[in-house]
């Protein structure tokens, strides 16, 4: 099982570190990352493997959202199936 994490907001030191720290806490493996900084705007998409998650996925979603609120970022975490359904015709 996989999930997609998106992060958008003003660039700051340590964003990737903090997001992957939460992944580590939940035993979620980062499969692929793409990120860009456009002037002072940070954008990142992560594909993660949640098959060995050690806590509730909904709790991880809430933790990522709280991190985003703390850092002034928009962080969305969703199961890959939901992501695919939202982006198909």
N, C-alpha and C positions, 0 to 999 in steps of 0.2 A: 504494500500500500504506500502511496505517495501523497504528498501535499505540496501546495504552492504557497510561498510566502512572498508578498510584495511589500516594498518599503519605499516611500516617497516623502521627500521633505528637504529642508535646508541642510546642506552638508555640514557635518560636524565630525570631530575626531572620535573614533571608536564605535561607530554604528555597526559595522560588520562584526566586530568583536562582541558587542552586547547581544546581538541577535543570535549569533552562533553559540554564545554562552548559554542562552535559554535552550537551544537545540541540544547542547551537551547535557544540561540538567534533565531533560526529558528523554535522553538516549535516542535522539533523532539524528540520523546521518545525513549530512549535506551531500547531495549527488552532483548538483550543478549550480553555479552562481554566475549571474551576469550583472554587472553594475556599471553605472555611468555617473559622472559628475559634469553637469552642464552649467557653467559659471558657478553659482553657489547652490544649485539644486542637485540633490542626490536621488538616484533611482536604482533600485535593485530588485531582481527577481531570483528567487531560490527555489529549486526543486529538491525536496527532502524525502527521505525514506522513513516512514513512520511505522514500519512493520514491527520494530522492536521497542516501540515507545513504552516507557515504564510507568507512566501516569495517564490520566484521562486526557484525550485529545482536546476536549472542550476547555480544560484547564489551561492547556498550552496556548490555545487561541486567546483566552482571556489574558494570560501573562504577556503575550506579544502585544496585544492591544494596549495594555497598561504601560508597557515599555514605550510604545509609540506616543501615548499621551504624555508621559514624563519627558520625552525628548522632543516633543513638538513635531512628531512624524506621523504619517499615516501608515500603519502596519496592518496588513490583512493576511490572514492565514486561513486557507481552505483546503479541504480534501480535493485531490485531483479530479475525482468524478464530478464534483460540483463545479469546479473550474471548467472542465471540459463541457459540461452541460450548458453553462452560461455563455460559452464562446462557440457554440455550434448552431447551425440553422436547423 
